[in-house]
Amino acid sequence: MSDVGQNNSSWPRCAVIFGASGGIGAALCDELARRGVRRIFAGSRSGDAPSTDAIVPFRFDLGDEKSIADAAALVRADNPDLVIVSTGVLTLADGTGPERSYRKLDADKMAEVLRINTIGPAIIAKHFLPLLPRESRSVFAALSARVGSIGDNRLGGWHSYRASKAALNMLLKNFAIELGRTHKKAIVAGLHPGTVDSDLSRPFQANLPDGQLSEPADAARSLLDTLAGLAPGDSGGLFAYDGTQITP
């Protein structure tokens, strides 16, 4: 890591946030606006976004590739140099939470978790990586999780969620290698935000130790600071909110 991004006050010029109606996504939009980013495209299924002069809302659906392609067409002229995928699921809409045992595995529910946590971000990358500038600093990042680390897995369980994030981490590494051949200053990274007070974590907050739960605004500041401190040599890695690298 380096302080290259933190010393470059012109970066980012234009940001795209997918999942802008969620706790972390909305906070990222707010923080980017506070930092003076001139144009922030804020995507959600509803089209809702924080209201500032800099923010342009758009609608997308992870299950609809055309909506993602349309979003790419919308932002292309603004030359985005920061794209963050702040989407994800831990508990499905029907209330199904992460499996604590292999006996609870269900093929359809596994497929849904992988569709949201892995395939959706990959399709966003397909359409947005080509938009990143070739001659200047750019970042494509996606929210991942420490539990997606195979080397760090000591408890087991949460099978679909762990697998979906591990697969996402592998895809981000693949994208970093491929993009690095043409975009020498580009960075692709996974981000572990910690446990943030959001809809995703709410069912699992009861037994958290004091001080482990962070507010979305604090998480957004930490994540953006972490991205600002990355250099091209860090591309393909998974980084925690405090800037430390997590072993795959």
ZAKE-414680 format. One record per atom (N, C-alpha, C, CB): residue in one letter; z, x, y. Coordinates in steps of 0.02 Angstrom, whole numbers, padded with zeros to 5 digits, always signed. Each point is the difference from the previous one (the first is absolute). Glycine has a CB too. Layout:
% residues N
aZXY ...
END
This chain:
% residues 248
m+00000+00042-00060 m+00000-00042+00060 m+00000+00044+00062 m+00061-00092-00062 s-00083+00063+00117 s+00001+00035+00064 s+00013-00050+00054 s-00080+00089-00042 d+00083-00064+00104 d+00009-00045+00057 d-00066-00014+00036 d+00117+00044+00014 v-00173-00035-00051 v-00065-00007+00031 v-00009-00068+00031 v-00046+00080-00081 g+00067-00134+00045 g-00010-00067+00027 g+00046-00014+00058 g-00035-00037-00111 q+00097+00063+00107 q+00048-00014+00052 q-00020+00034+00066 q+00090-00011-00087 n-00128+00066+00082 n-00021+00035+00060 n-00065-00028+00029 n+00057+00101-00043 n-00087-00148+00007 n-00064-00028+00022 n+00013-00070+00028 n-00065+00068-00086 s+00075-00073+00151 s+00019-00063+00030 s-00057-00051-00001 s+00081+00062+00071 s-00142-00040-00085 s-00057-00046-00001 s-00008-00033-00068 s-00056+00070+00087 w+00096-00051-00136 w-00005-00030-00066 w+00060-00046-00014 w-00064+00100-00041 p+00052-00159+00015 p-00066-00029-00013 p-00028-00035+00062 p+00032-00014-00120 r-00097+00010+00124 r-00031-00038+00053 r-00008-00074-00019 r-00061+00103+00037 c+00045-00114-00101 c-00010-00068-00024 c+00029-00005-00070 c-00105-00014+00070 a+00147-00035-00082 a+00033-00009-00064 a-00017-00067-00031 a+00093+00074+00038 v-00093-00075-00104 v-00010-00063-00038 v+00059-00007-00047 v-00127+00007+00008 i+00161-00064-00004 i+00058-00013-00043 i-00017-00061-00044 i+00082+00048+00086 f-00081-00038-00151 f-00007-00055-00047 f+00070-00022-00021 f-00113+00042-00041 g+00126-00108+00043 g+00066-00025-00014 g+00043-00005+00063 g-00008+00049-00113 a-00024-00066+00168 a+00034+00001+00065 a+00049-00057+00010 a-00099+00056+00045 s+00099-00106-00089 s+00048-00054+00007 s+00064+00013-00039 s-00094-00079+00017 g+00095+00132-00057 g+00061+00019-00037 g+00048+00038+00044 g-00066+00003-00105 g+00126+00009+00079 g+00051+00033+00040 g-00020+00069+00023 g+00083-00065-00062 i-00106+00107+00016 i-00018+00069+00018 i-00066-00001+00040 i+00059+00045-00102 g-00107-00085+00080 g-00065-00001+00034 g+00007-00022+00073 g-00054-00024-00108 a+00093-00028+00120 a+00010-00024+00069 a+00035+00054+00042 a+00007-00118-00041 a+00042+00151+00010 a+00036+00053+00036 a-00046+00059+00015 a+00107-00036-00055 l-00153+00052+00010 l-00048+00053+00012 l-00044-00017+00060 l+00001+00030-00122 c-00024-00092+00125 c-00041-00021+00058 c+00040+00007+00065 c-00063-00080-00074 d+00124+00056+00074 d+00042+00004+00060 d+00011+00073+00021 d+00056-00107-00033 e-00042+00150-00015 e+00014+00069+00016 e-00062+00036+00025 e+00091+00000-00086 l-00148-00014+00056 l-00062+00030+00024 l-00015-00022+00071 l-00044+00004-00118 a+00055-00068+00132 a-00010-00024+00068 a+00048+00034+00049 a-00039-00111-00045 r+00102+00120+00023 r+00049+00033+00043 r-00020+00072+00014 r+00088-00073-00047 r-00122+00104-00001 r-00022+00070+00009 r-00065+00006+00040 r+00057+00026-00108 g-00084-00082+00129 g-00058+00001+00043 g-00067+00003-00034 g+00073+00054+00078 v-00076-00072-00142 v-00065-00001-00035 v-00043-00055+00032 v+00052+00043-00109 r-00112-00025+00127 r-00042-00044+00041 r-00025-00061-00037 r-00034+00099+00064 r+00022-00093-00130 r-00026-00057-00038 r+00032-00001-00069 r-00110+00003+00064 i+00139-00059-00082 i+00033-00008-00064 i-00027-00064-00032 i+00106+00061+00039 f-00141-00052-00094 f-00025-00058-00037 f+00052-00018-00052 f-00122+00034+00018 a+00146-00096-00016 a+00056-00022-00041 a-00024-00054-00048 a+00082+00027+00093 g-00084-00010-00157 g-00028-00046-00050 g+00053-00034-00042 g-00100+00071-00002 s+00089-00135-00012 s+00044-00038-00043 s-00039-00059-00029 s+00102+00034+00067 r-00075-00065-00118 r-00033-00059-00029 r-00002-00057+00050 r+00037+00035-00114 s+00014-00041+00155 s+00005-00055+00048 s-00037+00014+00065 s+00109-00029-00050 g-00121+00093+00064 g-00028+00019+00064 g+00053+00007+00054 g-00104-00057-00032 d+00168+00049+00013 d+00055+00008+00049 d+00014+00073+00012 d+00050-00109-00037 a-00030+00126+00097 a+00016+00069+00017 a+00045+00001+00061 a-00110+00041-00048 p+00148+00013+00059 p+00039+00006+00062 p-00046-00007+00061 p+00082+00075-00059 s-00056-00103+00111 s-00042-00016+00059 s+00009+00053+00054 s+00009-00122-00027 t-00059+00167+00033 t-00004+00046+00056 t-00073+00008+00019 t+00105+00062-00037 d-00117-00034+00096 d-00069+00009+00022 d-00040+00046-00045 d+00039-00020+00116 a-00004+00066-00150 a-00035+00050-00040 a-00018-00025-00070 a+00059+00086+00064 i-00028-00141-00086 i-00006-00021-00070 i-00055-00053-00008 i+00121+00026-00018 v-00165-00014-00030 v-00054-00046-00017 v+00012-00025-00072 v-00082+00059+00078 p+00101-00122-00087 p+00012-00025-00067 p-00064-00014-00038 p+00107-00049+00041 f-00104+00054-00107 f-00056-00021-00042 f+00028-00024-00067 f-00079+00083+00056 r+00039-00124-00090 r+00020-00027-00064 r-00033+00040-00057 r+00014-00115+00051 f+00023+00123-00105 f-00029+00029-00061 f+00040-00025-00059 f-00040+00103+00063 d+00010-00096-00122 d+00033-00019-00062 d-00014+00056-00050 d-00011-00126+00023 l+00064+00154-00053 l-00009+00055-00047 l-00044-00019-00058 l+00111+00042+00033 g-00114-00106-00050 g-00041-00022-00056 g-00071-00018+00019 g+00103-00041-00051 d-00121+00051+00114 d-00066-00018+00025 d-00032+00062+00032 d+00035-00122+00019 e-00077+00157-00056 e-00028+00062+00026 e-00042-00012+00062 e+00001+00046-00116 k-00035-00104+00120 k-00040-00013+00059 k+00043-00002+00063 k-00081-00065-00071 s+00142+00039+00067 s+00043-00002+00059 s+00018+00071+00022 s+00045-00112-00036 i-00039+00158-00011 i+00016+00069+00016 i-00062+00034+00030 i+00086+00005-00092 a-00144-00019+00064 a-00062+00026+00029 a-00011-00026+00070 a-00049+00008-00115 d+00065-00072+00127 d-00007-00029+00067 d+00048+00034+00049 d-00035-00110-00051 a+00095+00127+00027 a+00048+00035+00043 a-00027+00069+00019 a+00095-00062-00054 a-00126+00096+00006 a-00029+00065+00015 a-00055-00006+00053 a+00026+00038-00116 a-00067-00090+00111 a-00052-00010+00050 a+00030-00015+00068 a-00076-00043-00090 l+00132+00008+00091 l+00033-00017+00063 l+00024+00062+00037 l+00035-00109-00049 v-00008+00157+00013 v+00032+00058+00033 v-00046+00061+00006 v+00108-00042-00044 r-00166+00040+00013 r-00042+00060-00005 r-00014+00031+00068 r-00052-00048-00102 a+00035+00008+00151 a-00019+00027+00066 a+00058+00034+00036 a-00085-00089+00007 d+00147+00075-00028 d+00058+00030+00033 d+00021+00066-00031 d+00037-00114+00030 n-00072+00135-00083 n+00012+00065-00031 n+00074+00010-00018 n-00097+00046+00064 p+00124-00085-00110 p+00071+00006-00016 p+00016+00069-00029 p+00005-00123-00021 d+00051+00152+00042 d+00021+00065-00028 d+00068-00005-00035 d-00065+00057+00090 l+00091-00118-00096 l+00060-00012-00040 l-00007-00068-00035 l+00071+00071+00079 v-00066-00071-00145 v-00001-00061-00039 v+00062+00001-00045 v-00128-00009+00003 i+00169-00044+00001 i+00059-00004-00042 i-00003-00066-00039 i+00068+00070+00082 v-00062-00065-00147 v+00004-00059-00043 v+00073-00014-00013 v-00113+00025-00055 s+00138-00077+00088 s+00071-00018-00004 s+00009-00064-00039 s+00022+00057+00110 t-00058-00062-00165 t+00004-00059-00043 t+00036+00019-00065 t-00107-00048+00050 g+00127-00002-00087 g+00031+00014-00064 g+00042-00058-00024 g+00001+00120+00028 v+00014-00120-00092 v+00040-00053-00030 v+00048+00030-00051 v-00093-00083+00019 l+00154+00057-00019 l+00050+00018-00051 l+00019-00063-00039 l+00043+00094+00072 t-00035-00149-00037 t+00012-00065-00031 t-00060-00045+00013 t+00126+00012+00015 l-00154-00040-00068 l-00060-00042+00007 l+00018-00067+00032 l-00051+00056-00100 a-00001-00092+00121 a+00010-00063+00036 a+00037-00051-00042 a-00103+00023+00064 d+00097-00019-00130 d+00035-00048-00043 d+00072+00020-00014 d-00109-00028-00052 g+00132+00081+00084 g+00069+00022-00007 g+00010+00053-00054 g+00033-00110+00039 t-00086+00127-00074 t+00006+00051-00052 t+00013+00069+00031 t-00077-00066-00075 g+00133+00095+00057 g+00018+00066+00026 g-00020+00055-00047 g+00094-00052+00061 p-00079+00114-00044 p-00018+00056-00042 p+00033-00004-00069 p-00015+00070+00103 e-00023-00052-00155 e+00026-00005-00068 e+00051+00056-00013 e-00110-00052-00038 r+00166+00034+00011 r+00051+00050-00017 r-00008+00025-00072 r+00077-00054+00082 s-00121+00022-00121 s-00011+00020-00069 s-00073-00012-00018 s+00120-00026-00030 y-00145+00066-00017 y-00069-00010-00024 y-00006-00068-00034 y-00014+00124-00015 r+00069-00154-00007 r-00002-00066-00032 r-00021-00054+00049 r+00088+00037-00079 k-00083-00024+00144 k-00016-00050+00051 k-00072+00008+00026 k+00121-00003+00032 l-00159+00049-00059 l-00068+00011+00026 l-00044-00060-00013 l+00013+00122-00020 d-00053-00138+00071 d-00048-00056-00003 d-00065+00025+00029 d+00092-00088+00010 a-00146+00082-00047 a-00064+00031+00020 a-00024-00027+00067 a-00028+00014-00121 d+00031-00079+00130 d-00025-00029+00062 d+00041+00022+00061 d-00041-00099-00065 k+00106+00103+00056 k+00043+00020+00056 k-00008+00075+00015 k+00081-00091-00030 m-00089+00131-00022 m-00015+00071+00010 m-00065+00009+00040 m+00060+00028-00107 a-00110-00067+00088 a-00065+00005+00034 a+00006-00019+00074 a-00057-00026-00108 e+00099-00023+00123 e+00008-00021+00069 e+00035+00054+00042 e+00006-00119-00039 v+00044+00151+00010 v+00034+00055+00035 v-00049+00057+00013 v+00110-00033-00053 l-00149+00050+00003 l-00049+00054+00008 l-00054-00019+00051 l+00023+00037-00118 r-00042-00100+00118 r-00051-00022+00048 r+00024+00009+00072 r-00043-00083-00084 i+00106+00067+00096 i+00026+00003+00068 i+00019+00072+00019 i+00042-00117-00011 n-00008+00152-00033 n+00029+00065+00018 n-00048+00059-00009 n+00108-00046-00032 t-00159+00037-00010 t-00044+00056-00016 t-00073-00014+00018 t+00077+00031-00092 i-00104-00085+00066 i-00071-00014+00009 i-00014-00018+00072 i-00008-00038-00118 g+00050-00003+00149 g-00010-00019+00070 g-00005+00060+00046 g+00060-00106-00023 p-00010+00151+00023 p-00005+00060+00042 p-00061+00043-00016 p+00123-00002+00009 a-00143+00004-00072 a-00060+00039-00018 a-00063-00029+00032 a+00055+00032-00108 i-00060-00098+00109 i-00059-00031+00031 i+00001+00009+00075 i-00004-00085-00093 i+00063+00084+00123 i+00005+00016+00072 i-00025+00071+00012 i+00098-00079+00014 a-00076+00126-00056 a-00024+00069+00007 a-00076+00005-00007 a+00110+00040-00046 k-00138-00077+00001 k-00073+00000-00010 k-00037-00015+00065 k+00017-00036-00119 h+00009-00011+00157 h-00035-00022+00061 h+00023+00037+00063 h-00013-00110-00053 f+00073+00140+00051 f+00026+00030+00062 f-00002+00076+00001 f+00072-00099+00009 l-00071+00132-00066 l-00006+00073+00002 l-00064+00023+00033 l+00068+00004-00104 p-00125-00039+00093 p-00062+00023+00034 p+00002-00007+00076 p-00060-00033-00103 l+00108-00006+00130 l+00004-00010+00072 l+00038+00056+00035 l-00005-00123-00020 l+00042+00163-00018 l+00041+00052+00031 l-00045+00054+00030 l+00093-00023-00081 p-00074+00050+00139 p-00041+00052+00033 p-00002+00063-00043 p+00029-00047+00113 r-00085+00081-00111 r-00009+00061-00040 r+00025+00062+00035 r-00098-00053-00052 e+00098+00053+00118 e+00013+00062+00037 e+00069+00002+00033 e-00121+00007+00019 s+00161-00058-00028 s+00066+00000+00031 s+00052-00029-00049 s-00052-00013+00115 r+00115+00019-00097 r+00055-00021-00043 r-00003-00074-00016 r+00069+00092+00047 s-00060-00108-00110 s+00003-00070-00020 s+00047-00006-00060 s-00118-00021+00043 v+00146-00039-00051 v+00048-00012-00053 v-00013-00068-00032 v+00086+00071+00058 f-00088-00072-00124 f+00001-00062-00039 f+00064+00002-00041 f-00129-00010-00005 a+00172-00039+00013 a+00064-00001-00035 a+00012-00068-00031 a+00046+00087+00079 a-00008-00088-00134 a+00018-00063-00032 a+00074+00004-00020 a-00119-00018-00042 l+00153-00038+00050 l+00069-00003-00021 l+00004+00003-00076 l+00031-00067+00102 s+00004+00116-00127 s+00011+00007-00071 s+00075-00007-00013 s-00102+00075-00014 a+00129-00038-00034 a+00072-00004-00014 a+00021+00059-00042 a-00005-00126+00005 r+00067+00147+00006 r+00027+00055-00041 r+00000-00018-00074 r+00072+00035+00097 v-00063-00099-00113 v+00002-00019-00071 v-00068+00006-00033 v+00093-00078+00026 g-00146+00092+00013 g-00064+00014-00029 g-00008+00072-00023 g-00046-00087+00073 s+00097+00128-00061 s+00000+00070-00023 s+00018+00003-00074 s+00031+00040+00116 i-00076-00012-00156 i+00014+00007-00072 i+00056+00051-00010 i-00119-00030-00028 g+00116+00085+00065 g+00050+00052-00008 g+00069-00021+00021 g-00089+00081+00017 d+00094-00129+00028 d+00064-00021+00027 d+00029-00060-00037 d-00036+00043+00111 n+00000-00068-00162 n+00020-00061-00035 n+00054+00017-00052 n-00115-00050+00019 r+00176+00028-00005 r+00056+00012-00046 r+00033-00064-00025 r+00020+00107+00059 l-00040-00164-00032 l+00031-00063-00019 l-00046-00046-00039 l+00070+00010+00101 g-00135+00000-00097 g-00046-00045-00033 g-00001-00069+00033 g+00018+00062-00106 g-00046-00111+00072 g-00004-00068+00027 g-00049-00006+00057 g+00118-00015-00034 w-00120-00045+00062 w-00045-00016+00055 w-00072+00023-00017 w+00097+00011+00083 h-00118-00029-00143 h-00059+00030-00030 h-00063-00010+00042 h+00052-00018-00110 s-00068-00044+00128 s-00062-00013+00037 s+00001+00032+00069 s-00013-00107-00063 y+00071+00102+00097 y+00005+00028+00067 y-00007+00076-00002 y+00074-00095+00035 r-00036+00127-00080 r-00005+00073-00006 r-00072+00021-00016 r+00119+00005-00039 a-00150-00039-00010 a-00067+00018-00021 a-00050-00009+00057 a+00029-00031-00118 s-00021-00023+00156 s-00047-00014+00054 s+00004+00053+00055 s+00008-00122-00026 k+00052+00145+00040 k+00009+00052+00051 k-00021+00069-00025 k+00094-00068+00049 a-00081+00082-00113 a-00024+00063-00028 a-00076+00003+00001 a+00102+00006-00073 a-00134-00062+00057 a-00073-00002+00002 a-00025+00007+00072 a-00001-00073-00102 l+00036+00042+00149 l-00019+00007+00070 l+00005+00073+00022 l+00039-00117+00023 n+00015+00151-00043 n+00008+00070+00018 n-00058+00043-00028 n+00124-00016+00001 m-00146+00001-00061 m-00056+00037-00029 m-00064-00014+00039 m+00054-00005-00113 l-00066-00057+00132 l-00059-00017+00039 l+00000+00036+00067 l-00005-00111-00056 l+00063+00113+00089 l+00004+00034+00064 l-00016+00074-00007 l+00086-00083+00038 k-00063+00114-00093 k-00017+00070-00013 k-00075+00007-00010 k+00113+00019-00051 n-00143-00063+00013 n-00072+00001-00010 n-00038-00006+00066 n+00017-00051-00114 f+00005+00003+00155 f-00033-00011+00064 f+00006+00062+00045 f+00023-00123-00009 a+00036+00155+00006 a+00010+00060+00041 a-00048+00055-00019 a+00121-00031+00012 i-00131+00040-00077 i-00046+00053-00023 i-00071-00016+00022 i+00074+00023-00099 e-00095-00085+00088 e-00069-00018+00017 e-00012+00002+00075 e-00004-00072-00102 l+00051+00044+00141 l-00010-00002+00072 l+00003+00070+00030 l+00051-00115+00002 g-00012+00159-00032 g+00007+00067+00026 g-00064+00040-00001 g+00116-00005-00036 r-00164-00015-00005 r-00064+00036-00004 r-00042-00011+00062 r+00003-00011-00123 t+00007-00045+00157 t-00041-00016+00059 t+00041-00006+00064 t-00079-00059-00076 h+00144+00045+00069 h+00043-00010+00058 h+00056+00052-00002 h-00027-00125+00003 k+00015+00183+00024 k+00045+00056-00008 k+00068-00010+00035 k-00100+00073-00008 k+00103-00118+00056 k+00062-00011+00037 k+00034-00066-00020 k-00047+00065+00094 a+00022-00096-00147 a+00027-00065-00022 a+00060+00010-00045 a-00114-00051+00010 i+00159+00002-00009 i+00060+00000-00042 i+00005-00068-00034 i+00059+00083+00077 v-00049-00082-00142 v+00013-00061-00039 v+00070+00008-00029 v-00124-00020-00028 a+00167-00030+00038 a+00070+00008-00022 a+00029-00066-00023 a+00012+00094+00080 g+00034-00089-00128 g+00043-00055-00019 g+00066+00006+00037 g-00055-00008-00113 l+00085-00049+00130 l+00062-00001+00038 l+00053-00040-00036 l-00064+00011+00107 h+00122+00020-00115 h+00059-00035-00027 h+00044-00018+00059 h-00005+00062-00112 p+00010-00126+00130 p+00037-00019+00060 p+00075-00004-00009 p-00099-00062+00033 g+00124+00073-00094 g+00071-00014-00013 g+00011-00074-00009 g+00033+00101+00067 t+00029-00122-00068 t+00015-00071-00007 t+00006-00031+00069 t+00060+00020-00110 v-00108-00062+00126 v-00005-00029+00067 v+00017-00074-00004 v-00089+00084+00034 d+00123-00109+00016 d+00019-00070+00003 d-00063-00043+00011 d+00115+00029+00045 s-00145-00051-00101 s-00062-00038+00002 s+00000-00051-00057 s-00062+00098+00052 d+00011-00140-00052 d-00005-00050-00054 d-00005+00033-00068 d-00055-00079+00080 l+00021+00137-00084 l-00009+00033-00064 l+00067+00021-00030 l-00113+00040+00039 s+00157-00012+00002 s+00063+00027-00026 s+00057-00050-00002 s-00036+00109+00043 r+00029-00166-00009 r+00057-00045+00010 r+00035-00021-00065 r-00058-00040+00102 p+00021+00025-00156 p+00035-00021-00061 p+00041+00056-00032 p-00091-00081-00018 f+00084+00143+00043 f+00032+00057-00034 f+00049+00036+00046 f-00102+00012-00071 q+00121-00043+00125 q+00042+00034+00050 q+00076-00006-00014 q-00090-00022+00081 a+00109-00024-00123 a+00072-00016-00007 a+00042+00060-00020 a-00033-00115-00031 n+00008+00158-00013 n+00040+00054-00027 n-00016+00068+00031 n+00008-00064-00106 l-00042+00064+00162 l-00017+00063+00032 l+00061+00033+00031 l-00115-00044+00023 p+00121+00110-00029 p+00055+00034+00034 p-00008-00006+00076 p+00010+00081-00096 d+00045-00078+00131 d-00001-00003+00073 d-00045+00056+00028 d+00116-00050+00002 g-00156+00031+00047 g-00043+00050+00033 g-00067+00011-00033 g+00102+00053+00035 q-00115-00084-00093 q-00063+00012-00034 q-00056-00046+00024 q+00065+00037-00099 l-00046-00094+00130 l-00049-00048+00024 l-00018+00016+00072 l+00044-00089-00079 s-00109+00095+00093 s-00021+00016+00068 s-00036-00060+00031 s-00009+00122-00030 e+00008-00124+00096 e-00036-00052+00036 e-00074+00018+00004 e+00104-00027+00067 p-00148-00023-00066 p-00072+00014+00003 p-00020+00045+00058 p-00018-00109-00053 a+00049+00099+00112 a-00018+00042+00058 a+00016+00073-00013 a+00020-00098+00076 d+00038+00111-00107 d+00019+00069-00016 d-00047+00030-00051 d+00119-00027+00025 a-00137-00013-00076 a-00046+00024-00051 a-00068+00016+00030 a+00060-00068-00086 a-00084+00025+00131 a-00066+00012+00031 a+00000+00065+00039 a-00018-00123+00007 r+00070+00135+00032 r+00004+00063+00038 r+00000+00060-00047 r+00063-00058+00091 s-00024+00054-00145 s+00004+00056-00046 s-00067+00012-00036 s+00122-00025-00016 l-00155-00028-00004 l-00063+00007-00036 l-00054+00030+00046 l+00031-00098-00073 l-00035+00074+00134 l-00049+00027+00046 l+00015+00073+00018 l-00017-00114+00046 d+00080+00131-00040 d+00018+00070+00012 d-00019+00043-00059 d+00095-00036+00074 t-00085+00010-00134 t-00020+00037-00060 t-00075+00011-00002 t+00097-00048-00061 l-00136-00003+00076 l-00073+00008+00001 l-00021+00049+00053 l-00013-00117-00042 a+00046+00116+00100 a-00017+00045+00054 a+00012+00073-00019 a+00027-00090+00081 g+00019+00101-00128 g+00016+00068-00019 g-00040+00027-00058 g+00111-00024+00040 l-00157-00016-00068 l-00040+00023-00056 l-00061+00039+00023 l+00040-00098-00066 a-00060+00146+00025 a-00060+00039+00011 a-00049-00014-00056 a+00066+00090+00061 p-00130-00072-00053 p-00049-00011-00054 p+00021+00028-00067 p-00086+00001+00087 g+00123+00054-00087 g+00024+00027-00063 g+00049-00044-00037 g-00018+00110+00049 d+00046-00160-00015 d+00046-00047-00030 d-00036-00060-00031 d+00087+00035+00082 s-00152-00039-00071 s-00037-00059-00022 s+00005-00010-00075 s-00079+00017+00096 g+00089-00079-00116 g+00006-00018-00070 g+00072-00006-00023 g-00106+00056-00018 g+00154-00039+00062 g+00070-00002-00019 g+00034-00066+00013 g+00002+00120+00022 l+00058-00126-00050 l+00044-00058+00011 l+00060+00025+00039 l-00039-00059-00106 f+00053+00026+00163 f+00053+00024+00045 f+00049-00056+00015 f-00080+00082+00050 a+00144-00064-00049 a+00052-00047+00018 a+00003-00008+00076 a+00065+00031-00103 y-00028-00082+00124 y+00007-00016+00071 y+00029+00058+00041 y+00015-00118-00033 d+00022+00163+00000 d+00029+00056+00036 d-00044+00062-00001 d+00111-00046-00028 g-00171+00039+00002 g-00048+00056+00000 g+00001+00042-00063 g+00012+00001+00120 t+00036-00011-00165 t+00002+00040-00060 t-00054-00023-00049 t+00123+00020+00017 q-00151+00028-00054 q-00052-00017-00048 q+00033-00019-00066 q-00081+00078+00056 i+00052-00129-00088 i+00026-00026-00064 i-00046+00024-00056 i+00051-00102+00057 t-00022+00128-00110 t-00039+00023-00057 t-00033-00059-00035 t+00078+00097-00014 p-00142-00092-00002 p-00035-00056-00034 p+00032-00015-00068 p-00106+00031+00059 
END
